[in-house]
Amino acid sequence: MARIPLLQLSDISLTFGGEPVFADLDLVVQPGDRVALVGRNGSGKSTLMKVMGGLVEPDRGEVVPGPGVSVGYMEQDPQMTGFATLGDFASAGLEPGELYKVERAGEGLKFDPAKPVEIASGGERRRAALAALMAQAPELMLLDEPTNHLDIEAIGWLERELAATRAGFVLISHDRAFLRALTRATLWIDRGQVRRQEKGFADFEAWRDKIWEEEDLARHKLDRKIKSEARWAVEGISARRKRNMGRVRALQGLRADRAAQIKRQGTAAMDLAAGPKSGRRVIEAEGLSKRFDDKPIVKDFSLRVMRGDRVAFVGPNGVGKTTVLKMLLGQEAPDTGGVSHGTNLEIAVFDQARAQLDPEMSLWDSLTGDPEMRVSGKADQVMVRGQPKHVVAYLKDFLFDERQARAAVKSLSGGEKARLLLAKLMAKPSNLLVLDEPTNDLDVETLDLLQELLDEFDGTVLLVSHDRDFLDRVATTTIAMEGDGRAIVYAGGWSDYRAQRAEDAPEAAAAKPKAARDKPKAEAKPKTGLSFTEKHRLEALPDEIARLEAEIAKLEEFMADPELFTREPLKFKKASEALVERQEKLAASEEEWLDLEEKAEAEA
């Protein structure tokens, strides 16, 4: 027996600003579907979701929910006019006996239902909108970036709720781990076409790359056929004019087909230029303590950040991650303890609030008006890593088109705002990057590129993120801020932290009485005499040394080509510089390991 669809879209066409977004789109969402909706920033994901939710009317076609099916849409910017509190908004339309659902969602998503709407932040409003949707429990949920403004604990709660639901859902998210865990099918929007695969997001990239390879092969064959037919037309048409005009028309058709093929959008031409080398020791924090009123942020926290480290801070929203970052940068004074900086630091900051962007300014003015990017006497140029460049050309590097240059920043999507902020940050050389929630709203391809740039960046990175996949790809050290002033250092990224924490828990439970188990780990005396940070640094260094040795081997193999210097001198130069830099890092890491090992043996 055929299942009745939850939602059916038939022959949908939609145009915005003269540009087609979709044409002749047919789409069915079945009961129990768990669908990832993916595509580049600006490809139309949110627009399609609004069409599915009935918030945007297509130019042509029908959107038909199944009989009696309720469809719920989580708005990115919920309108709360007429509601006094977030709880009033989230519980609207519920029966009195169902109000507990809002309280439960409020606990899981960490928002206060009693908070007045007028003073609630954008993130709190979004969490209330998500709580409303979860409480209403429609048969089909349309979720547009639901993990934005959620911390890792709240993301875990939402992941478990969606995994347990019997409802169908369509999900837009930048969080790969979230998508991999939840989805069983994938809708991919690419150049106005929507493709569907009956596999979840875990298989998306392999599917995408295969389709692109097939496209490239077909395009290559078409180009060869056009070239062959064009040669025939030039050499033989005069002798066979009447008989072969059909073949000439066919050639014209081939050329029209080739012209109609829509070029894929490339990845952003982002680049990170490191400033002058910083000192080997970048930041030294000793015995930091900080509290706000009765809330401790950190207690007796010490950390040494070395050149090349990628240090991630994780923990619930409001635990104080940004405050600790500000103390490490010297922007916030600790109550006790001190912070010292190494030499030659040039700091660039990506802030999660996008405070560096004025929503009323145009993209053009946002770049040319930046004192650090301004080119004297040139109103249409910006300084990019020491070289002047036309402002539109630089915006195109970050996938903005010429028409957007004069548009207001407030007209941009979340992903476009993130790209604009990256454009400002990457124009200036730096050797210490501070990235506070950089992954929000970025598409998969831009996230991949950002991760690659951070891997190659010849400097140090401090990172705050709730994106578990990104943390695993980037972080070499994780600082877990667990509340009540506890800030504990772990080697590796998110998965490493979770594994080490799980390993520690059973041993602690078996070996210690309850009172001792409740004591913060940072206050325990390390058995080796090393500080807690030094102990974990000693554990992390062998993996770091092995990674550097592997990178050196790859570079040496690459440079072994005797013709590389003459064939590609720029690549040879970059590889030579990278080899020297990694050899220096290896020597420094080996020296640091020896120092710590000697200290551990001496005080054991």
C-alpha positions as CSV (number, residue, x, y, z in Angstrom):
1,M,0.0,0.0,0.0
2,A,1.4,3.4,-1.1
3,R,2.2,5.8,1.8
4,I,0.6,9.2,1.8
5,P,3.3,11.8,1.6
6,L,3.7,14.4,4.4
7,L,4.4,17.1,1.8
8,Q,4.4,17.2,-2.0
9,L,5.9,20.0,-4.2
10,S,4.9,19.9,-7.8
11,D,6.3,21.9,-10.7
12,I,7.7,24.7,-8.4
13,S,9.4,27.7,-10.1
14,L,10.6,30.8,-8.2
15,T,12.5,33.8,-9.3
16,F,14.1,36.5,-7.0
17,G,15.4,39.8,-8.5
18,G,15.2,38.4,-12.0
19,E,17.3,35.4,-11.1
20,P,15.8,31.9,-11.2
21,V,16.1,30.1,-7.8
22,F,14.2,27.0,-8.8
23,A,12.6,25.8,-12.0
24,D,10.3,22.7,-12.6
25,L,11.0,21.4,-9.1
26,D,9.2,18.3,-7.9
27,L,9.8,17.0,-4.4
28,V,8.1,14.6,-2.0
29,V,8.7,14.2,1.8
30,Q,7.5,10.8,3.1
31,P,6.5,9.8,6.7
32,G,9.6,9.1,8.8
33,D,11.9,11.0,6.4
34,R,15.1,12.4,8.0
35,V,16.5,14.6,5.4
36,A,19.6,16.8,5.2
37,L,19.1,19.9,3.0
38,V,22.5,21.0,1.8
39,G,24.0,23.4,-0.6
40,R,26.3,26.4,-0.9
41,N,25.5,29.6,1.0
42,G,23.1,31.6,-1.2
43,S,22.0,28.5,-3.2
44,G,18.4,28.8,-1.9
45,K,18.2,26.3,1.0
46,S,16.3,28.6,3.4
47,T,14.1,29.8,0.5
48,L,13.2,26.2,-0.4
49,M,12.4,25.5,3.3
50,K,10.2,28.6,3.4
51,V,8.4,27.4,0.3
52,M,7.9,24.0,2.0
53,G,6.5,25.7,5.1
54,G,4.1,28.0,3.1
55,L,6.0,31.2,4.1
56,V,7.1,32.0,0.5
57,E,4.7,31.7,-2.4
58,P,6.3,30.2,-5.6
59,D,5.7,31.8,-9.0
60,R,4.3,28.6,-10.3
61,G,3.4,25.2,-8.9
62,E,1.7,23.6,-5.9
63,V,2.8,22.9,-2.3
64,V,0.4,20.3,-0.8
65,P,0.6,18.9,2.7
66,G,-0.8,15.4,3.3
67,P,-4.4,15.2,4.6
68,G,-4.4,16.3,8.2
69,V,-0.6,16.7,8.3
70,S,0.8,19.5,10.4
71,V,3.9,21.2,9.2
72,G,6.1,23.2,11.6
73,Y,8.8,25.7,10.6
74,M,11.5,27.0,12.9
75,E,12.1,30.7,12.0
76,Q,15.6,32.1,12.0
77,D,14.2,35.5,13.2
78,P,10.9,34.8,15.1
79,Q,8.4,37.6,15.4
80,M,7.3,37.9,19.0
81,T,5.2,41.0,18.9
82,G,2.3,40.7,21.4
83,F,4.1,38.2,23.7
84,A,5.4,39.3,27.1
85,T,7.9,36.5,27.8
86,L,9.7,33.8,25.8
87,G,7.6,31.2,27.5
88,D,4.4,32.9,26.4
89,F,5.6,32.7,22.8
90,A,6.8,29.1,23.1
91,S,3.5,27.9,24.6
92,A,1.2,29.7,22.3
93,G,-1.4,27.3,20.9
94,L,-0.7,24.5,23.5
95,E,-3.3,23.1,25.8
96,P,-2.8,23.7,29.5
97,G,-1.9,20.1,30.0
98,E,0.9,20.4,27.4
99,L,2.8,23.3,29.0
100,Y,5.2,21.0,30.6
101,K,6.7,20.4,27.1
102,V,7.9,24.0,27.0
103,E,9.5,23.7,30.4
104,R,11.2,20.5,29.4
105,A,12.4,22.0,26.1
106,G,13.5,25.1,28.0
107,E,15.7,22.9,30.3
108,G,17.2,21.0,27.4
109,L,17.8,24.1,25.2
110,K,18.8,26.3,28.1
111,F,16.5,29.3,27.8
112,D,14.5,30.9,30.5
113,P,10.7,30.9,29.7
114,A,10.2,33.8,32.2
115,K,12.6,36.1,30.3
116,P,10.8,39.2,28.9
117,V,10.8,39.3,25.1
118,E,12.0,42.9,24.9
119,I,15.4,42.1,26.6
120,A,15.9,38.7,25.1
121,S,18.9,38.3,22.7
122,G,18.6,36.9,19.2
123,G,20.0,33.6,20.4
124,E,17.4,33.3,23.2
125,R,14.6,34.1,20.8
126,R,15.8,31.4,18.4
127,R,16.0,28.9,21.2
128,A,12.4,29.8,22.2
129,A,11.3,29.3,18.6
130,L,13.0,25.9,18.6
131,A,11.3,25.0,21.9
132,A,7.9,26.0,20.5
133,L,8.4,23.7,17.6
134,M,9.6,20.7,19.7
135,A,6.6,21.2,22.1
136,Q,4.1,21.4,19.3
137,A,5.5,18.1,17.8
138,P,4.1,18.5,14.2
139,E,4.2,15.5,11.8
140,L,6.8,17.4,9.7
141,M,9.5,19.6,11.2
142,L,11.4,22.1,9.0
143,L,14.6,23.1,10.9
144,D,16.8,25.9,9.6
145,E,20.1,25.9,11.4
146,P,18.7,24.8,14.7
147,T,22.1,24.3,16.4
148,N,23.1,28.0,16.0
149,H,23.4,29.6,19.4
150,L,23.3,26.2,21.1
151,D,26.1,25.0,23.2
152,I,27.4,21.4,22.9
153,E,25.2,20.1,25.7
154,A,22.0,21.6,24.2
155,I,23.0,20.3,20.7
156,G,23.3,16.8,22.3
157,W,19.8,17.2,23.9
158,L,18.3,18.2,20.6
159,E,20.1,15.4,18.8
160,R,18.7,12.8,21.2
161,E,15.2,14.3,20.9
162,L,15.2,14.2,17.1
163,A,16.7,10.7,17.0
164,A,13.8,9.5,19.2
165,T,10.9,11.4,17.3
166,R,8.6,9.6,15.0
167,A,8.0,12.8,13.0
168,G,9.6,13.5,9.7
169,F,12.1,16.4,9.5
170,V,14.1,18.4,7.0
171,L,17.3,19.8,8.4
172,I,19.6,22.6,7.4
173,S,22.8,22.7,9.5
174,H,26.5,23.5,9.2
175,D,27.2,21.0,12.0
176,R,28.5,17.8,10.2
177,A,28.4,15.6,13.3
178,F,24.7,16.6,13.9
179,L,23.8,15.9,10.2
180,R,25.7,12.6,10.2
181,A,24.0,11.3,13.4
182,L,20.4,12.2,12.3
183,T,19.9,12.0,8.5
184,R,19.0,9.1,6.3
185,A,18.4,11.0,3.0
186,T,20.0,14.1,1.4
187,L,18.5,16.9,-0.7
188,W,21.3,18.9,-2.5
189,I,20.6,22.3,-4.1
190,D,23.1,23.0,-6.8
191,R,22.6,25.8,-9.4
192,G,18.9,25.7,-9.2
193,Q,18.6,21.9,-9.4
194,V,17.5,19.8,-6.4
195,R,18.8,16.3,-6.3
196,R,17.9,13.6,-3.8
197,Q,19.9,10.6,-2.5
198,E,18.5,8.0,-0.2
199,K,21.5,8.1,2.0
200,G,22.3,10.5,4.9
201,F,24.8,13.3,5.0
202,A,27.7,10.9,5.8
203,D,27.7,9.9,2.1
204,F,27.0,13.4,0.7
205,E,30.6,14.5,-0.2
206,A,31.4,11.3,-2.1
207,W,28.0,11.6,-4.0
208,R,28.7,15.3,-4.8
209,D,32.2,14.6,-6.0
210,K,31.1,11.8,-8.2
211,I,28.4,13.9,-9.9
212,W,30.9,16.7,-10.4
213,E,33.4,14.3,-12.0
214,E,30.7,13.0,-14.3
215,E,29.8,16.6,-15.3
216,D,33.4,17.4,-16.0
217,L,33.8,14.3,-18.2
218,A,30.6,15.1,-20.1
219,R,31.7,18.8,-20.6
220,H,35.1,17.6,-21.8
221,K,33.4,15.3,-24.4
222,L,31.1,18.1,-25.5
223,D,34.0,20.5,-26.0
224,R,35.8,17.9,-28.1
225,K,32.7,17.3,-30.2
226,I,32.2,21.0,-30.8
227,K,35.9,21.4,-31.8
228,S,35.6,18.5,-34.2
229,E,32.4,19.8,-35.8
230,A,33.7,23.3,-36.0
231,R,36.8,22.1,-37.9
232,W,34.5,20.2,-40.3
233,A,32.4,23.3,-40.8
234,V,35.5,25.4,-41.8
235,E,37.1,22.8,-44.1
236,G,34.2,21.1,-45.8
237,I,31.0,23.1,-45.8
238,S,31.5,24.9,-49.1
239,A,31.5,21.6,-51.1
240,R,28.4,20.2,-49.4
241,R,26.4,23.3,-48.4
242,K,22.9,22.2,-49.2
243,R,23.3,18.6,-48.0
244,N,24.9,19.5,-44.6
245,M,23.1,22.6,-43.3
246,G,21.4,20.3,-40.8
247,R,24.9,19.4,-39.5
248,V,25.7,23.1,-39.2
249,R,22.5,23.7,-37.2
250,A,23.4,20.7,-35.0
251,L,26.8,22.4,-34.3
252,Q,24.9,25.6,-33.4
253,G,22.8,23.5,-31.0
254,L,25.9,22.0,-29.4
255,R,27.3,25.4,-28.8
256,A,24.0,26.5,-27.3
257,D,24.0,23.5,-25.0
258,R,27.5,24.3,-23.9
259,A,26.6,28.0,-23.2
260,A,23.6,26.9,-21.2
261,Q,25.6,24.8,-18.8
262,I,25.8,26.7,-15.5
263,K,29.3,27.0,-14.2
264,R,29.8,25.6,-10.7
265,Q,30.5,28.2,-8.0
266,G,34.1,27.8,-6.9
267,T,35.3,27.9,-3.4
268,A,36.2,31.2,-1.8
269,A,39.8,32.3,-2.7
270,M,40.5,32.7,1.0
271,D,44.1,32.9,2.2
272,L,45.8,33.5,5.6
273,A,49.1,35.4,5.6
274,A,51.1,34.9,8.8
275,G,52.8,38.0,10.2
276,P,56.4,38.0,11.4
277,K,57.1,34.9,13.6
278,S,56.0,35.3,17.2
279,G,58.2,34.2,20.0
280,R,58.3,30.4,20.7
281,R,56.2,31.1,23.9
282,V,53.0,32.9,22.9
283,I,51.0,33.2,26.1
284,E,51.9,32.2,29.6
285,A,49.0,32.3,32.2
286,E,49.7,31.5,35.8
287,G,47.2,31.0,38.6
288,L,44.3,32.9,37.0
289,S,41.1,33.3,39.0
290,K,38.1,35.3,38.1
291,R,34.5,35.6,39.3
292,F,31.5,37.8,38.6
293,D,29.4,38.3,41.7
294,D,28.9,34.8,43.1
295,K,29.8,33.0,39.9
296,P,33.4,31.7,39.6
297,I,34.7,31.7,36.0
298,V,38.1,30.1,36.6
299,K,40.0,29.1,39.7
300,D,43.8,28.9,39.8
301,F,44.0,28.3,36.0
302,S,47.4,28.0,34.3
303,L,48.2,27.6,30.6
304,R,51.2,27.8,28.4
305,V,50.5,28.4,24.7
306,M,53.4,27.7,22.3
307,R,53.8,28.9,18.8
308,G,51.8,26.7,16.4
309,D,49.3,25.5,19.0
310,R,45.6,25.2,18.2
311,V,43.9,25.6,21.5
312,A,40.1,25.1,21.7
313,F,37.8,26.2,24.6
314,V,34.6,24.2,25.0
315,G,31.8,24.3,27.6
316,P,28.2,25.4,28.1
317,N,27.0,28.9,27.0
318,G,27.6,31.4,29.8
319,V,30.4,29.4,31.4
320,G,32.9,32.1,30.6
321,K,34.9,30.9,27.6
322,T,35.0,34.4,26.0
323,T,36.0,35.9,29.4
324,V,39.0,33.5,29.6
325,L,39.9,34.4,26.0
326,K,39.8,38.1,26.9
327,M,42.0,37.5,30.0
328,L,44.6,35.6,27.9
329,L,44.6,38.5,25.4
330,G,45.0,41.1,28.2
331,Q,41.6,42.6,27.5
332,E,40.2,41.6,30.9
333,A,42.0,41.7,34.2
334,P,42.0,38.5,36.3
335,D,41.1,38.8,40.0
336,T,44.4,37.0,40.8
337,G,47.2,35.6,38.7
338,G,48.9,37.0,35.7
339,V,49.3,36.7,31.9
340,S,52.4,37.4,29.9
341,H,52.7,37.6,26.1
342,G,55.6,36.5,23.9
343,T,57.3,38.7,21.4
344,N,56.1,40.0,18.1
345,L,52.4,39.2,18.5
346,E,50.0,40.4,15.8
347,I,46.5,39.4,16.8
348,A,43.4,39.0,14.6
349,V,40.0,38.4,16.1
350,F,36.8,36.8,14.7
351,D,34.0,37.6,17.1
352,Q,30.8,35.6,17.2
353,A,28.7,38.7,17.6
354,R,30.0,40.1,14.3
355,A,30.5,43.4,16.1
356,Q,33.1,44.4,13.6
357,L,30.3,44.7,10.9
358,D,28.0,47.7,10.8
359,P,24.6,46.4,9.5
360,E,23.8,49.8,7.9
361,M,27.1,50.1,5.9
362,S,27.5,48.6,2.4
363,L,30.0,45.8,1.8
364,W,32.2,48.3,-0.1
365,D,32.3,50.8,2.8
366,S,32.8,48.0,5.3
367,L,36.1,47.2,3.7
368,T,37.3,50.6,2.4
369,G,36.3,52.3,5.7
370,D,38.5,50.0,7.8
371,P,41.5,52.0,8.8
372,E,43.8,49.0,8.5
373,M,42.6,48.2,5.0
374,R,42.3,51.8,3.6
375,V,44.6,52.7,0.7
376,S,45.6,56.3,0.8
377,G,44.2,58.3,-2.2
378,K,42.4,55.2,-3.6
379,A,38.7,55.1,-2.8
380,D,38.1,51.9,-4.7
381,Q,41.0,49.8,-3.4
382,V,41.8,47.9,-0.1
383,M,45.1,46.8,1.3
384,V,45.2,43.0,1.3
385,R,48.2,41.4,3.0
386,G,50.4,44.4,2.1
387,Q,49.2,44.8,-1.5
388,P,46.4,47.1,-2.9
389,K,43.5,45.3,-4.6
390,H,40.3,46.6,-6.1
391,V,37.5,46.2,-3.5
392,V,35.1,44.4,-5.9
393,A,37.9,41.9,-6.9
394,Y,38.5,41.2,-3.3
395,L,34.8,40.7,-2.6
396,K,34.7,38.2,-5.5
397,D,37.4,36.2,-3.8
398,F,34.9,35.6,-1.1
399,L,32.1,34.7,-3.5
400,F,30.3,38.0,-3.5
401,D,29.1,39.4,-6.9
402,E,29.5,43.0,-8.1
403,R,25.9,43.8,-7.4
404,Q,26.3,43.0,-3.7
405,A,29.2,45.4,-3.3
406,R,26.9,48.4,-2.7
407,A,24.3,46.4,-0.7
408,A,23.9,46.8,3.0
409,V,25.5,44.3,5.4
410,K,22.1,43.7,7.0
411,S,20.8,42.3,3.7
412,L,23.4,39.4,3.9
413,S,22.6,35.9,5.1
414,G,24.4,34.6,8.2
415,G,26.9,32.7,6.0
416,E,27.6,35.8,3.9
417,K,28.2,37.9,7.0
418,A,30.7,35.3,8.2
419,R,32.5,35.4,4.9
420,L,32.7,39.2,5.0
421,L,34.1,39.1,8.4
422,L,36.7,36.5,7.2
423,A,37.5,38.9,4.4
424,K,38.3,41.6,6.9
425,L,40.3,39.3,9.1
426,M,42.3,37.7,6.3
427,A,43.4,41.0,4.7
428,K,45.7,41.6,7.6
429,P,48.8,39.6,8.4
430,S,48.7,38.0,11.9
431,N,50.4,35.3,13.9
432,L,47.7,34.8,16.6
433,L,44.2,34.1,15.4
434,V,41.3,34.3,17.9
435,L,38.2,32.6,16.5
436,D,35.0,32.9,18.6
437,E,32.4,30.7,16.9
438,P,33.7,31.0,13.4
439,T,31.7,28.1,11.9
440,N,28.2,29.4,12.3
441,D,26.3,29.5,9.0
442,L,29.3,28.6,6.8
443,D,28.6,25.9,4.1
444,V,30.5,22.6,4.0
445,E,32.9,23.7,1.2
446,T,33.9,27.0,3.0
447,L,34.3,25.1,6.3
448,D,36.7,22.6,4.5
449,L,38.7,25.5,3.1
450,L,38.9,27.3,6.5
451,Q,40.1,24.1,8.1
452,E,42.8,23.7,5.5
453,L,43.9,27.2,5.9
454,L,44.2,26.8,9.7
455,D,46.2,23.6,9.2
456,E,48.7,25.5,7.0
457,F,48.7,28.7,9.0
458,D,52.2,29.5,10.3
459,G,50.9,30.9,13.6
460,T,48.8,30.1,16.7
461,V,45.1,29.7,17.0
462,L,42.7,30.2,20.0
463,L,39.3,28.8,19.2
464,V,35.8,28.7,20.7
465,S,33.4,26.4,19.0
466,H,30.4,24.1,19.6
467,D,31.1,22.4,16.2
468,R,32.4,18.9,17.3
469,D,33.6,17.9,13.8
470,F,35.5,21.2,13.4
471,L,37.1,20.9,16.8
472,D,38.3,17.4,15.9
473,R,39.8,18.6,12.6
474,V,41.5,21.7,14.1
475,A,42.3,21.5,17.8
476,T,45.5,20.1,19.2
477,T,44.6,21.0,22.8
478,T,41.1,21.3,24.4
479,I,40.3,23.4,27.5
480,A,37.0,22.0,29.0
481,M,35.3,24.6,31.1
482,E,32.9,22.6,33.2
483,G,31.4,25.2,35.5
484,D,32.2,26.3,39.1
485,G,35.6,27.6,38.0
486,R,36.9,24.2,36.6
487,A,39.0,24.6,33.4
488,I,40.7,21.3,32.6
489,V,43.3,20.8,29.8
490,Y,43.0,17.8,27.5
491,A,45.2,16.7,24.6
492,G,43.5,16.7,21.2
493,G,40.1,17.7,19.9
494,W,36.5,17.1,21.0
495,S,36.5,13.3,20.5
496,D,39.9,13.0,22.3
497,Y,38.5,15.1,25.2
498,R,35.4,12.9,25.5
499,A,37.5,9.7,25.4
500,Q,39.9,10.9,28.1
501,R,37.1,12.1,30.2
502,A,35.4,8.7,29.9
503,E,38.6,6.9,30.8
504,D,39.1,9.1,33.9
505,A,35.6,8.7,35.2
506,P,35.5,4.9,36.1
507,E,39.0,5.1,37.7
508,A,38.0,8.1,39.8
509,A,34.7,6.5,40.9
510,A,36.5,3.3,41.9
511,A,39.5,4.8,43.7
512,K,38.0,7.8,45.5
513,P,35.3,8.5,48.0
514,K,32.4,10.7,46.9
515,A,33.8,13.9,48.6
516,A,37.1,13.5,46.7
517,R,35.4,12.8,43.4
518,D,33.4,16.0,43.7
519,K,36.6,18.1,44.1
520,P,37.6,19.9,40.9
521,K,40.3,18.1,39.0
522,A,42.5,21.2,38.6
523,E,43.0,21.3,42.4
524,A,44.4,17.7,42.6
525,K,48.2,17.3,43.0
526,P,49.7,15.7,39.8
527,K,51.7,12.6,40.6
528,T,54.7,13.5,38.5
529,G,55.2,17.0,40.0
530,L,54.4,18.6,36.7
531,S,51.6,21.1,36.5
532,F,48.3,19.9,35.1
533,T,49.0,21.7,31.8
534,E,52.5,20.4,31.6
535,K,51.3,16.8,32.2
536,H,48.9,17.0,29.3
537,R,51.4,18.8,27.2
538,L,53.9,16.0,27.8
539,E,51.2,13.5,26.7
540,A,50.3,15.4,23.6
541,L,53.9,16.1,22.3
542,P,54.6,12.6,20.9
543,D,51.6,12.8,18.6
544,E,52.6,16.4,17.6
545,I,56.2,15.2,16.9
546,A,54.9,12.3,14.8
547,R,52.7,14.6,12.8
548,L,55.5,17.0,12.1
549,E,57.8,14.2,11.0
550,A,55.1,12.9,8.6
551,E,54.6,16.4,7.2
552,I,58.4,16.8,6.7
553,A,58.6,13.5,4.9
554,K,55.8,14.5,2.6
555,L,57.5,17.8,1.8
556,E,60.8,16.2,1.2
557,E,59.2,13.6,-1.1
558,F,57.5,16.5,-3.0
559,M,60.7,18.5,-3.4
560,A,62.7,15.4,-4.6
561,D,61.3,16.0,-8.1
562,P,64.4,17.4,-9.9
563,E,62.3,19.5,-12.3
564,L,60.1,21.1,-9.7
565,F,62.2,24.2,-9.3
566,T,62.2,25.0,-13.1
567,R,58.6,23.9,-13.7
568,E,56.9,25.5,-10.7
569,P,59.2,27.9,-8.9
570,L,56.5,29.3,-6.7
571,K,55.4,25.9,-5.4
572,F,59.1,25.0,-4.8
573,K,59.5,28.3,-2.8
574,K,56.4,27.6,-0.7
575,A,57.4,24.0,-0.1
576,S,60.9,25.1,0.9
577,E,59.6,27.6,3.4
578,A,57.1,25.1,4.8
579,L,59.9,22.5,5.2
580,V,62.1,25.0,7.1
581,E,59.2,26.1,9.3
582,R,58.2,22.4,10.2
583,Q,61.8,21.5,10.9
584,E,62.0,24.4,13.3
585,K,58.7,23.3,15.0
586,L,60.0,19.8,15.2
587,A,63.2,20.9,16.9
588,A,61.2,23.1,19.4
589,S,58.8,20.3,20.1
590,E,61.6,17.8,20.7
591,E,63.3,20.2,23.0
592,E,60.1,20.9,24.9
593,W,59.5,17.2,25.3
594,L,63.0,16.6,26.7
595,D,62.6,19.5,29.2
596,L,59.2,18.1,30.4
597,E,60.5,14.5,30.5
598,E,63.5,15.6,32.6
599,K,61.3,17.5,35.0
600,A,58.9,14.6,35.4
601,E,61.8,12.2,36.1
602,A,63.5,14.6,38.6
603,E,60.3,15.1,40.6
604,A,58.8,11.7,40.4
